[in-house]
C-alpha cells in the first residue's frame, strides 16, 4: 500500500486507524482512573502520557526510515517533539506533580522547547509550497493572533492571581495561541494536496490550546475533571498530529487543481475569531464589565486589520474578475471563430450551450439553439448515428458518427462527431456522485462539401442502394461490436425479418411495385425501432434489426413490427395504394425470428440461430414471431417437451407472475391489475401462456397450476393493499377449473390466506364458458359473485359470443379482445363494432374494458365512444410486482391529455364496488 498522494506502492502506510484506536482506548482508561482514583494521579497519569508519547515517537521514527528524505525530515522532527514532550511528562511523574502542576519546574524546560520547533515546522511546510507568504495570509494570521491574545487577556484573570505561576497561567496559553495562528497560516499557505494535512495540524494546535487552558485553570482550582480534560485533549493532539503526518503527500505531490486566488479558509477563521472576541467584549460591557484602555486599543487595531483585510479581499475579487473576463474573451474568440461546432447537452438531450461557429445563411443563432432537443434537429434516418455519438460505447464500427442537422432555412448539413466528452466538469454540472445525471459535450465538424468522393464511396460500401438502410457489411460490423459488448454483460438481440407475399408482387405487379414495397417496409422499420436499434437490409425481401436489449424487449419489438406490417400495401405503377393487378389484391405481412446474442457464439452462429427461428415462424403460419428457443425445440418436438416438463415445473414452481395495469380514462389513474403467469423453462427460456395453458388443461394440471396462481397473485396484491393503494386484481380462470367444481373453495382459501377482500378480486373467464351451459357452472360463478368477487368475461368477441348466454351469466365486466381495437383508427366498420360493444355493456349494466390499446389514436377513439377503461402497452407493459410501486407512483396521467368527456357514471363503476 502507498500513502495518500504518493502513488508509490513501495511507500509504507502509517497505520493511523490502529494508532487512533489505541490512543482512544488509553484516553478512556485514563479518564476512568483520574475520576475514580484521584489520589494516585500525581505519578500515574503523567507516567501514562510519557509512555504513550515515547511509543508514538518511536513508531514515527521507525516509519520515517522508509519514506522520501524530504517527507522523512518532517516525521523525524515530530519524533523529536514527541521525545521532548515525553521527557517533560516523565519528569512530572518522577516529581509527582500530576498532569496539571501548580508551579513550574524542570519538567517545563523540554515542554517549552517544543514550541519553537513546531513553529519552524509550520514555516517549513509553507515554504515548501514554493512561494513567499502572501499579505492576505499574514493579515489573517495577525487578526487571529490578536483575537487569541485578547481572548487570553479576558481569561487569564480567571486563572492567575497572587502567588500563581505566570508560565502556567500565561506563558503556556500564549504559546498555544501563537501555534494556532501558525497553524492557520500553514493551512492557508500550503498547496492543495497538503491542505488536508495542514487542517489536521490546525486541529492538533487547537487541542493543545485546550490542554494549556485547562492546565491554567487547574493552577487556581485543581480538580480531577480538569486533569481528565487535559489528558484527553493531549492524546487528541497526538492523534491529530499523526493523522496530519499520514495525510501529508510531501512537497513533491502534484495536483490538477488550479491555484486558489483568494484563501477563503483564512478569511473565515480570522473573521470568526475576530467577530467572536468583539461579541464577547460587547457582552461583558452589557453585563457591567468596563473595557480597559489596552483592550480598547487592541480592538481598534483589530478593527483596522479587519478593514485592511476586507479591502485586500475586494482587490483580489476585482483581479480575479478581470482574469475571468479575459479568459472568457480568449475562449469565445477561440471557439466562435472555429469552423467546428461545439454543443453542450444536458441529461435530457437539450442544448444548454453552443458555439457560434462560422455564420452562414443556414446557421442557427445560438439563442435559438439553446433549450431545444438535439434529436429534433437530426434527420430521422440518422437517429442511430446520433445514438452512437451520444454513447461512444454503443458504436457498431470504427467510423466516426456522421449525422445531418437541419438548418434555419430547412436545408440539411452533415456533421461528423470529432469527440464526445462528459459535461460533469462544467459549472453547474453534477458532482462526482451524480454521474448518471451528466450530459455530454459534442465536438462536431461540418463535412458538407468536403471529402465528397470519400464519403460517397463509404456510403456505397455500407448503405443499401434502394432503401438507404445499412447493408449487410454494416450489420456484420455492428454485430461484432454488439458481441463484444455482450461479453461485458450488456445484452443485445438480433431480429431476422422476411416478407410474406413479396414474390407475387414482383411477379404480377412488376419489379417497380416490389421496389416501392421494400421502400415502404424500410420506412416502417425506421419509424418502429428505437434510437439505439440498428435496422438494415440483408438483400431481397430480408431485413434485420440489431436490438440493444434483451430477448424480452426484442420479442416485444418484433411483435410491434409484425403488427405494423399487416397494414402495408404495395404501390402500383400508377402510385395508388393497395395495388391491384388483374383484380388481385396483395396481402403483405412479415415473419420474424429472434435470438439473443451469446458471446460464446460467432457471428455466423448467431445468424443461423435467427434464421432457424425465422423458419419456425414461417412454419407456424407466417405473420408471427418465434425465438431461437421456439425454433430449436420445434425441431425436437417443442410441444412434447413442454408437456413432458409441465408437471415437474408446477412442482418446482418454475413460474412467475407479472402484472399489467388497467386504467380509467375518466379517473386518469391506474384502477386495477391483471395477473399474468409466465413459465421460465430452464432450457427453452420464457414460455407464453398460449402454449402451456392448453397443455395443462389437456393433461389435467390446470387446477394445481391455477391454485398456485391464485395464492401467489393474492399474496403479492396484499402487499400493495397494505400500502393503501386503491386497486383491483384480475386473475384469468380456465373453464376446466370451473368444471372441476373446486374454484370457489380455492378462491376462498387464497383470499383467506392473503387477507385480500373479495370485492378486490376480479375472476376473468373466457367466452368458451358459453359452450358449456350447465347450470352448475353458472351456479359456481354466482357463488363467487355472492362472495363479493367481480366476474369478468375476457376476450369478448373472439369466437363464442352469444347474447342469450351473456344475459344469463352473472357477469359484471366485458373485456373486448385486442383484435377489435387493432384497426379502430383506420377501419370505420371495426370502430362501429367497438362502439356497439360499449353500448351493449352500458345497456346490460356491465363495464367494458378495451384490451390491446397501444397508440394515442386508439385511446382517443375509445374516449369518443365513452369506453372508460383501457388496458395495453400505451398504459403499461406487464411487469414484476417489485416494479409496480415505482410505476404506480410515477404514472403520468397526461397520457389521457385530450380533456374530460361527459360519461354516464351511473353504469360504469368497475364491477359493482367502483
N, C-alpha and C positions, 0 to 999 in steps of 0.2 A: 504493500500500500504506500501511497505517497501523501505528503502533507498538502493541504488545500493550496492551490495556486502554483505548485511547483511542477506538476505534471511528470515528475521523475519517479518511476516505480521503485527505484532503489533508495529513495529518501525515507528514513524511518518515520513512523507516525506516532505522535505523542498520545498516549492513552488517556485523553482528558476525561472521558466518561468514568473510567475506573478511579482516577485520581479524585475527581469531584465527588464520586460516591463515597470514597474512603474519608475525605475531609468532612462530608456531611454527617457520616456516622460518628466521627470523632467529636464534631461540634455538638451533636445531640447528647452523647455520653458525658461530655464535659459540662454542658448546661445542667444536666441532671445532678452531677456531682457538686457543682457550685451551689445549687439551690438546696440540696439535701444535706450536705456536709460542709458548711461554710468554714468551719474551724480548720479543716485540713487543706484549704485552698492556698494558703500562703506559699507553700512549696510545690504542691502537686500541679496546680493549674499552670503556672509558668513553665514547669518542667515538661508538661504535655505539649505546650506550644513550642518549646525549644526542640523537642524530639520531632514533632511534625515538620517544623521548618527545616531542620537538618536533613530529614528524609527526603522532603521535596527538593531541596537544593541538590542533594546527591543524585537524585533521579534526573534532574535537569542537566547537571554536569555530565552525567553519563550519556544522556540523549544527545547533547551537543556535539559529541565526537563524530557522529555520522552525518553532520549537516554541512552545508556550504560554509566556507570560512566567514563570509560576511554575516550570515544568519547566526552562525555559532557564536560570534562575538557577543550578540545581544543575549543569547541564552546564558553564556558564561558570566556576563555582567549581573544577570538576575541571580545566578548561583552565588555570586559574591555578596549581593544584597541579602540573600537568604542566610548566608553564613553569619553576617553581622547581626541580623535580627535574631538568629538562633543564639548567638553569644549573649546578646542582651537579655533574652528571656532566661537563659541558663544562669546568668549572674543574679537575676531576680529570684530564681528558685533557690540558689545557694544562700542568698541573703534572707530569704523568707519574707519578702515584702509583697508577694502576690502579683497579680496581673495589673493592678492599679495601685502603685505605691503612692504614699502621701508626701514623699520627699525625693528629690533627685539623688542619684548616686552613681557609682562606677558603671552600673548596668546601662546608663543612658548614653555613655560615650559611643558604643557601637550603634545604638539606635539612631542617634543624631547624625552619625556619619552616612547613614543610608540616604538621607535627603538629597545632598548634592549629587550622589551617584545617580539617583532617579531622575533628577533634572537633566543631567548630562545625557542620559539615555533618551529622554524626550527630544533634546536638541539634535541628537544624532539621527533619530527617526525622521525629524522634519527635514534635516539637511539631506537625507537620502532621497528625498523627493526631487532633488536636482535643481533647486532654486532657492532664492532668498526668502526670508519671511516677508509676507506682504503686509502693507499697512492695515488692511482690513483685519488680519489675524491679530496683529499687535493691539489694535483698538479693542477687539473682542476680549483679548486676554486682560487688557487694562481694566475694562469695565467689570469683568468677572472678578479680578483680584481686588479692586476697590470695594466691590459689593461684598465679597467674602470678608474683607478687613472690617468693613462697617458692621457686618453681622457679628464678627468676632468681638468688636467693641461693645456690642449690646449684650453678648452672652458672658464675656469674661467677668464682669462684676458679679454674676451669679455664682461663679466658681472660685474667684480669687478673694483674698481677704488678708487680714493681718496674719503673718506667720505662714502663709501658704506659698509653696514653691512656685516662682514665676515660670520656670521651664515647663512644668507640668500643666499649669493653668493657662499660660500664654504662649510659650515657645512652641510646644507641640501643635496646638491648633493653628498657629501661624504657619508652621511648616506644611501642615496638611492643606491649608488654603493656597499656598504657593504651588503645591503639587497639583491641586485641582485646576488651577489656572494653566499650569504647564500641560496638563492632560488635554485641556480644551484647545490650546494652541496646537498640540500634536494632532488632535482629531481633525482640525481644520486644515492643517498644513501638509499631511501625508497624501500620497497618491491613492486613487480609488481602490486598488487591490488591497492596500494595507489599512484601509479605513475601518473594517470590522475589528482588526486587532487593536487599533487606537481607541475604538469605542469600549472594548473590554478593559483597556488600560485606564480609561477615564472612570469606569465603574470601580476599578480597584482603588484609585485615588479617593473616590467618594466613600468607599468602605473604610479606607484609612482615616478619613476625616471623622467618620462616625466613631471609630476606635479612639481617636485623640480627644474628641469632645466628651465621650463617656468617661475617659480617664481623668479629664479636667474636672468634671463634676464630682467624680469619686474622691478627689483630694479633700473636698469640704464635707462630703456626705458619703462615706464608704458604705457600700451595700453589696449583697450577693447578686442582686439583679443587675447592677451596673457592671459587675465582674462578668456576668453571663453575656451582656450586650457587647462588652469589649472583646471577649474571646470569640464570640460568633462573628462579629464584624471583621476581626483579624483573619479568621480562617476563610471568610468570604473573599477578603482581599487576596489571599494566597491563591484561591481557586480562580478568581478573575484574572490574575496575572498569568497563571499557567494557560488559561484559555486564550489570552492575548498572544502568548508565545505560539500556541498551536495554530492560531488563525493567521499568523504573520507569514506571508509568502516570500518575504525578503525584498531587498531593494531591486532585484533584477526582474521582478514579476511584471509581465506585460498586460496591458488592458486595451480593449477596444472602445472603452467608454471615453467620450470626449471630455476635455478639461472643463471643470465647472468654473464658470466665470465669477459667480458670487457664492462665497462659502456660507450657505444658508444655515448650516448647523451651528456655526459660531454665533451668528446673529441671534438665533433662537435662544441658545443657552445664556448668552450675555444679557440679552434683553429680559429674559425671565428672572435672572438673578437680580439685575438692577431694579426691575419693577417690584420684585418681591421685597427687597430691602426697603425701598421707598414706602411701600404699603405698610410694612412693619413699623417704620418710624411714624407714619401718619396715624396708625392705630394707637401707638404709645402716646402720641400727642393728644389724641382724643380721650385717652384714659387718664390724662393728667401728668404724663411724664414729659418734662421740657426737653427741647433739643438744644444740646450744648453747642458752643461756638465751633469746636473741632468737627462735630457731626455736621453742622450747617455748611462749613467749608467743604467737607468731603462730599456732601450731597450736591453742592454746586459744581464741584469738579466732575462728579459722576454724571450730572445732567449735561455738562458741556461735552464730555466724551461721547455720551449717547447721541447728542445732536450732531457732533462731528461724524460719528459712525453712520448716522442716517444720511447725511449729505454725501458721504462716500458711497453708500448703498445706491442713492439716487444717481450718482455719476456712473456707477457700474451698470445700472439698469439702462441708462441712456447709451452707454458704449455698446452694450450687448444688443440693444435695439437697432443701432446703426449697423452692427455686424450682420444681424439677421436680415435687415432690409437689403444690404449689399449682396449677401449670399443669395437671397431670393431673386434679386435682379440678375445676377450671374446665371442662376438656374433657369429663369424664364428665357433669357437670351439664348442659352444653350438648347433648351428643349423646343421652344416655339419657332426657332429658326431651322430646326431639323426637318428633313423630308419625311422622317419616320413619325408614326403616331403612337403616343403612349396613352393608355386608358387604364384608369383605376376603377375596379368594380368592387361593390360590397358583396356580402354573403348572398344576397338575393339576385345578384347579376345586374344591378342597376349601376349606371355610370355615375361615379362621385367626383371624378376629375378627368380631364382630357387635355392633352396639349393641342395647341392651335395648329401646328404643322404648317405646311405650305398652303396658302389660301388659293382656292380655285372656285369656279362657279358652282361646283357640286359639293364643296366643303360645307360641313355643318358648323355654325357658330358654337363655341364652347358652351355657352349658356343653354343652347337648345339641346345639347347632348346630355348635360348633367341631369340626372333624375330619370333618364329613360332606360329601359331594359335593353341590354345589348342584343339579346336574342331577337327582339322585334325588328332590329335593323339588318339582320343577317338573312340572306336568301334561304328559302325553305329547303332547297336541295343541299345546302351546306351546313345543316344543323349538326351532322355528325362531326364535321371538321371543327366547328365551334366547340363541341364537347371535348374533342381531343386537345384543343388549345387550352381550355379551362382545366383539364385534368391530364397532364402530360403522361401519367402512368397508364392511361387508358388507350394510348396510341396503338394502332394496328400495324404501323410500318414506321420506317425511319424518316419519312418525309416530314418537313415542317408543315403544320396545318395551314391551309390556304382557304379563305372563305371570302364571299362577296358581301360588301356593305352597301346599303342604299344611300345615295347622296341626297342632298337637299332638293335637287332638281329631278329626282326619281331615277337617275342613272345608277348603274352598279359598277363598283370598282373592287378589284381583287386586292386583298391584303394577306401577306404572309406573316405568320407568327414567328418573330425572331427569338423571343424569350418570354417565359412566364415565371412570375415570382409571386410570393405571398405578400399580402399587404399588412402582415402582422406588425412590422416595424414602423409603419407610418403613424403620424399623430392621429389619435382618435381610434386607432385600431384596437383589436382585442389583445389582451395580455397573453403571456406565455401559457397560462392555464385555460385559454379560451380559443384554441386554435380552430375548433370546429366552426367558429363564427367569423373567421378571417375571410376576406375577399382575396382578389388576385390583381396583379399588375400585368397588363399585356403590352408588350412592345411589338407594334405592327409595322410592317414595311409595305408601302404601296408598290405593287409589282405590275400594275396596269401599264401596258406598253413596253415592259422590259422582259427580256428573255422569252419573247413570244414563241420563237421556234422551240426552245427547250420545254416550255410549258405545254405547247401543243403536242409535242412528242410524248410527254408524260401523260397528258390527257388520253391520247390514243392508246397508251400502254396499259392504263389502269381503269378505263371507262368503257362501258358498253356503248357502241355507236348509236344504237336505236333508242334506248330508254334513258341514257345518261346516267344509269346506275353504275356503281363499281362492278368490274368484271371479275372473272374467276381468279386472275392473278392477284388482284387487290384483296379478294376474300381469303385467298390462301395465306397471304401475309398477315391479315388480321387474325385468322385462326391461329397462326403460330404465336402471335403476341398474346392472344387470349389464353392459349395453352400454358404459356409461361406464367401468366397471372394466376391461373387456376392452381399451379403448383405452389403458389404463395398463399393460397386459401381464398382467393376471390373467385366465386362461382361464375360460370358462363355456360350458355347453351347454344345449340345450333339447330336451326329450322330449315328443312328442305321442303320446298313447295312445288307442286306440279299442277298445271291447269287441267281440269276435266272438261272435255268437249272442245278442245282447241283445234284438233285436226279437221273436224268438219267445217270449221270457219275458214281455214285455209283452202280446203278442197272445193267448197261450194261458193263462199262469198269472195274468195280471192285472197292473195297474199297481202294486199294493201289493207284489207279489213283485219287480217291477222296481226299486221304490224300495229294498227290502231288499237287493237285489243291489248297487245303487250304494253303499249304506252299507257293505256288506262290502268292496267294492273300495277305498273310501276308507280303511277301517281297515287293509287290507293295505298300501296305499301308504304310509301313515304309518309303519307298522312296518318297511318295507323301506328307505325312503330314509334318508340320513344327516342329522345335525342341521343341517348347513349348507345342505341342499337344500330348496327350496320346492315343495310339491305342491299343485295346485289343480284345480278342476273348471271346464271351459270351458262346459259345457252338455250336456244329453242324456247320452250314454254316452262323452263325450270328456273326458279328463283331460290334464293337463300337469305336467311336473316341470322346474323350473329347477335345474340341477346346477352347483354351484360348483367345476367342474373341467373338464379337457379332454375330448376326444372319446372317448379310450380308456376312461377311468373312467365316462363317461356311458353308453357302449355296454355296459360290464360291468354297470352298474346296471340298464339296460334288460333285459338277458338275465335277471337275477335276478327282475325284476318279471314278465316273461313266464312264467318257470318257476313262480312262485308263483301266478299267476292260473289256471294249469291245474287247481289244486285247489279253486277257488272254485265253489260250487254255490248256486243260488238257494234262497230260503226260501219255502215255500208259505204260504198264508194261515194254515194251522194252525201254522206255525212250525217245521216239520221240514226238515232239510237234505236236499239232493238232490231238490228239488221235482219232483213227478210230476203231470202233468195229462193225463188221458185216456191213461195209460200211456206218456207221453213223458218221458224224462229229458233235461234240457237240458245240453249241453256248452258251457261258457263258457271263453273264452280271451281273450287280448289281443294286439294288434299295435301296434308302437311304431316311430315314425320319429324319428331322432336327427339333430341338426345342431349344429355348433359356432357360437357367436356370433362374427360378424365385425363389428368396429367400423365398417367401411365400409357395412354394410347397416343399413337402418332396421328397426324392429320388424316391420312388415308383411312385409318380405322374409324375415326370419328365420322367421316363422310359415309363410310359403309354402314355404320350403325344408323345414321339418319336415313339413308336410302332404304334400309331394311324396314324402318318404321314407316316410311312413305309407302312402301309396297303393302304393308299391313293395312294402312289407311285406304289404299285403293281397293284392297280385297274386302274391306268391311263395307263397301257400298259407295265409296267416294264421298267428297264433300264432308270430310271429317278429319279428326286429329288422332294420331297414335304416337305414343312414345316408344323409345327403343325397347323398354321393358315389355310393352304390349307386343311388339314385333317379335322379339326373341321368344317369348312364351307362346305366340301364335304358332311358331314352327314346332314347338314341343307339345302343343295342346294346352293352351292357356286355361281354357275352361276346366279341363280335367285337373290341372294343377291347383287352381283355386278351390275347386270342390273338394279335393283331397286335403287341403291345408285349412279349410274353414273351421272345422270342429276344434282343431288344436289352437287356432287363432283366438276363438272365443274363450277357450280355457286359459290361454296365456294372456288374454286381454291385449292383443296387438292392435286394438282400435283406439282411436282418439276422437274427441268431439271438437267441432268448430261451430261457430255461431254467426249467422248472417242477420244484420239488423233489419227491422221493419219500421218505416217512418210514417208519421201522419202529416199530410200536406197542410192541413189547417193548423195543426198544433205546432208545426215546424220543429219537430224533435223526434228522437227515436222512441217508439212506443213498445216495441217488442223485439224478440229474437227468435229465429228458427234454428233449432238444433239439428246439425247435420253430422253424420258419422263417416269416418274415413278409416280404411284398413291400411296400416303401414306394414306391407308384406316384406319380410326380411330379404327377399330376393327380387321381387318384381317392383318394389317401391310402393308408392301410394296407389291403391286400387279404389276406383269410384264406386259409390253405392249402386249405380246402374248395373254393375257386374255381379256383386256378391249378394245383394238383397234377393235377387231371383234365385240364386243358388241356395241361399239359406231357407227360402220358402219351399223349394223343391225337396230339400234334404231334411226338413223338419227341425231346422236350427234357428228359425226366426224368433221363436219365443224366448229362449235364453239370450239371444243377441239383443232383442229389444228390452228385455229385463235389465241388462247391463246399461243400455242407452238411457232408460228411464232413471235408474239410480244415479248414473254419472251426471246426466244433464241437470236433474233437480238439485243434486249436491252442489254443482257449480253455480247454478242460479241462486241458491240460497245465499251464497256469498255476496252477490250483487244486491239482493234484497236487504241484507244486513247493512249495506251502505245507504239505505233509504232511497233506492232508485225505483222509480215508478215504471215497471216494465212487466211484460207478459212473456211467457216461454211457450213456443210451439214445438211439438215433437211429432214426427211422422210415425204413423202406426200402420202396420201391414194388416190387410184384411184377414190373413191367416191367423194373426194374433187374436183378432175378434172371434174367428171361428173356433179357436181353441177354448173359448169360454173363460179365460183367466185374465182378461185385460183389466177389468175393473178392480179385482184384488191386487194385481200388480201395480196399477196406478196408485191405489190407496196406500200400499206399502211404501212405494217410493216417496209419496208426499209425506207420509208419517215420519220416515227416517230423515228426510231433509228439512222438514218443518215448513215447506212451501205451502201457502194457502191454495186450496183447489181453484179458486177463481183467478189465480195467476197462470194456470196451465191450460194450454190450448192443444187438444187432441186433433191431429191432422190425419184424415183418412182420404184415400184416393177414390176416384169415381168408380173403380172396379167393385165397390161395395154395392153398387146398384144392380150388378149382375146377380147378387145373392139377396133375394127379397125375403129371406127368412125373418120371421117376427122376432126370433131370439137375438139376431144381430141388432135390429132396431131397439130391442129392449136393453141390450148392453149399452148402446150409445145413450139411451135415455137415462140409464143408471148413472153413467159418468156425468151427464148433464145435471142430474139431480144432486150429485156430489158437489156441484159448483163449477165443474170444468167447462170450458168452452169447446164446442165441436166445430171443426173447420173441414170443408170439403176442398181438398187440394187438387191442383192440376185440372180445374174445371174446364170442360170443353175439349179435352184431349181425345175422347172417343166413346165414352159410355153415358154421356149426359142424358138424363131422362127427367123431364119436368114433372111427370107424375110422381116418380120416386122422390124427387127433390122436395116436393111439397110435403111428403110424408115423413122424411127423415128429420130428426132433431138437430138440425144444422144451424149454426149461428153466423158462420163466416164462409164466403166463397172466395177461393184464391184462383184467379184466372191464370191459365197456363201461359208461359212465356211466348208460345207460338202466336198467341193473339196479339201480343204487344210488338213483336219484331218489326212489322211493316205498318204500324199505325200512322207513321208520318207520311208515308208515300202511297198507301193503299186505301182509298176512300171507303171501299166496301168493308175492309177489315176494321176501319175506325167506327163505322156504323155498327158492326157486330159487337165491338167492345162497349160502345155506348148502350147497346141493348142489354148486355150482361149487367152493367151498372144499374140500369133502370130496373132490371129483373130483381136484383138484390134489394133495391130500395122497396120494391113492391112487396117482396116476401119478408121484409124486416130483417135482412141479412146485411152484414158489412161485406164489402168487396175489396180484396187486396189484389193489386196488379203485380205479378211477378216478372222478373227479367227486364226491369227498367234500367237502361244503360245510357241514354242520351237525354240532354235537356229538352230536346224536341218531344220525345216520348212523354216526359214528365208534364210539359205544358199541355200536350194533347189530353192527357188524363185529367189535368186540372180543369180544362174546359168542359169535360164530361162529368165533373163533380165526383170523381173517384178519389176518396180521401186517403187511402192507404196504399203505399207502394213499397216494393222490395226489389233490389237489384244492385248491380255494381255501381250505379250512379250514387246510390246511398251509401253502400259499404260492401266490401267483399266478405266472404266467410273468414273468420279469424278465431284464433285460440282465445280461451277465456282470459288468459293473462294479458292479452292486448285490448280487451274490451273496455276496462275502466278508462284508459287514456283516450280511446276512440270516443267514448260517450262524453267525456269532459271536453274534448276538442272539436266535437261535431259542429260544423258550420251551418247554421240554418239558412245562410244565403243561397244554398242550393235551391231553395224554394223562393226565388227572388222576383217573381213576376207580380207580386201583390196578392192580397187576400181575395177569395171568392165567396160569394153568398152560397152557403151549403145548407142542406136540410139536416140539422143536427139531431132531429127527433128520431132518426133511424140509425145513423152511423155512430155507434157507441162502442166499437171494438168488442163485439160479443154483447153480453148483457151488462157487464160491470163497468164498461168505459175504460 
